Amino acid sequence: MTLMGFLAETSAQQAMADLKSPKLMYLKALLLLLVGITAATLILVRHPGWQLAGLLALTIWAFCRAYYFAFYVVAHYVDGQYKFAGLLDFAQYLWRQRR
């Protein structure tokens, strides 16, 4: 491996390191919340109505519960040995369990 390749790989690893600062974690959570609120608001401004608002709320709730299941329920109640970092890891876990 060349020196430039090594430096590029090291730099990429540092850029994608785990977030460890609690302040940055809270900032990330706040930004994600703002993105969600903005997106929902734009949907409802473009297509106002109680039916769409209810369906949007139900969709958000259902995806949050599915995410909770994938990362909390499985790790704490189904298989305490398995740790995964994302939804793709969870999908691979399910695929391996199926076989």
C-alpha positions in Angstrom: 0.0 0.0 0.0 1.3 3.4 -0.8 1.7 6.2 1.7 -1.1 8.2 0.1 -3.4 5.2 0.2 -2.6 4.6 3.8 -3.2 8.3 4.7 -6.5 8.4 2.8 -7.7 5.2 4.5 -6.7 6.5 8.0 -8.4 9.8 7.3 -11.6 8.1 6.2 -11.5 5.9 9.3 -11.1 9.0 11.5 -13.9 10.8 9.7 -16.3 7.9 10.3 -15.3 7.2 13.9 -18.0 6.6 16.5 -19.6 9.6 17.9 -18.5 9.9 21.6 -19.3 13.4 22.6 -22.6 13.7 24.5 -23.1 17.2 23.3 -22.7 16.2 19.7 -25.0 13.3 20.2 -27.7 15.6 21.5 -27.0 18.0 18.6 -27.4 15.1 16.2 -30.7 14.0 17.8 -32.0 17.6 17.7 -31.0 17.9 14.0 -32.8 14.6 13.2 -35.9 15.8 15.1 -35.8 19.1 13.1 -35.5 17.2 9.8 -38.5 15.0 10.7 -40.7 18.0 11.9 -39.7 19.9 8.7 -40.5 17.0 6.4 -43.9 16.3 8.1 -44.8 20.0 8.1 -44.0 20.3 4.4 -46.1 17.2 3.6 -49.0 18.6 5.5 -48.7 22.1 4.0 -48.7 20.6 0.5 -51.5 18.2 1.2 -53.5 19.4 4.2 -56.1 17.1 5.8 -56.8 15.2 8.9 -56.6 11.8 7.2 -53.1 12.4 5.8 -52.0 13.8 9.2 -53.3 10.7 10.9 -51.7 8.3 8.4 -48.4 10.2 8.7 -48.5 10.0 12.5 -49.3 6.3 12.3 -46.4 5.7 9.9 -44.0 7.5 12.1 -45.1 5.6 15.2 -44.9 2.2 13.4 -41.4 2.8 12.1 -40.3 4.0 15.5 -41.6 0.8 17.1 -40.0 -1.4 14.4 -36.7 0.4 15.0 -37.1 -0.1 18.8 -37.7 -3.8 18.2 -34.7 -4.2 15.9 -32.2 -2.5 18.3 -33.6 -3.0 21.8 -35.9 -5.9 22.0 -33.7 -8.3 19.9 -30.6 -7.3 21.9 -32.2 -7.5 25.3 -34.8 -10.2 25.0 -34.3 -12.3 21.9 -30.5 -12.7 21.5 -28.4 -10.9 24.0 -25.2 -12.1 22.4 -25.7 -10.4 19.1 -24.8 -6.7 18.6 -25.4 -4.8 15.4 -24.8 -1.3 14.2 -27.5 -0.6 11.7 -30.5 -1.8 9.8 -28.4 -3.7 7.2 -26.7 -5.6 10.1 -30.1 -6.4 11.5 -31.3 -7.7 8.0 -28.1 -9.9 7.8 -28.8 -11.2 11.2 -32.4 -12.1 10.3 -31.2 -13.7 7.0 -28.7 -15.9 8.9 -31.3 -16.9 11.5 -33.6 -18.0 8.7 -31.1 -20.5 7.4 
